[in-house]
Amino acid sequence: MMMKKMTVVLASRNKNKVAELQRLLCEQLGDVIELKSLDDVGITEEIEENGTTFEENAMIKATVAASSGYPGLADDSGLVVPALNMEPGIYSARYAGEHGDDAANNALLLQKLQGEADRRAAFICSLVMVFPDGSVPIRAVGAVEGEILCNPRGKNGFGYDPLFWYDPLGKTLAELDADEKNAISHRGMAVRKLAQKLARRLGLVEDDG
C-alpha cells in the first residue's frame, strides 16, 4: 500500500538546506516526506532564537514552522570546545559578531585557542519535529568529535569545517565530499535518528519498545 506523502515545513529559507535535509530523509524513509521552506508556506516573520541550548532553539524554530498547519522541523547546530568553556556553542554562526561570517568566526576561534594544548572539539546538532495537533515532539541529537587545527584545510563544507580535524578519516570536514561528510556528520547522525523515530511513529517499521 502506498503511503500518502507527508508535507513537513523546515524552519529555514535556505533552499540548499531544504534540499540537503530532503535527501538525507529520503535515504532513510524513501519518498515519504516533502520538505517545504518557511517561504513556501508564507511564514515571513523572523524567528527569535532566544533559547539557551541547541534543543531550545530548535524547538522554538520548529514550533513556528508548525504554525503552518504542517509538522515543523528545525535543527540548531554548533561547535563546542571544552577548553573555551564550550564556546562558541549556540553562538557558533555569529561568534565574531556578524551572522554567517565564516572567516571572522574561524579567526576568532584560532585566536582564542592560541597556545592551548587541549584542542578537542565537537559538532552538535539538535533536531526537533513539532506536530500541529499537539502530539509529542520528536527529538534527536547527533555529535561528531574531533579537534581544531591551527590552520584551515580543504575547500568543501562551510563554517568551521576547514579547521575541524576528523581523525578516523585523517581529514578535516572540509576535505570530505558530501557523501563522506553525511555519513559521519552531526547533522547526518541526527537526521538518521529522527527518521528512525518518525518511521516508528508513522508505522513504517515495528516499534521495538
Disulfide bonds with the S-S distance in Angstrom:
none
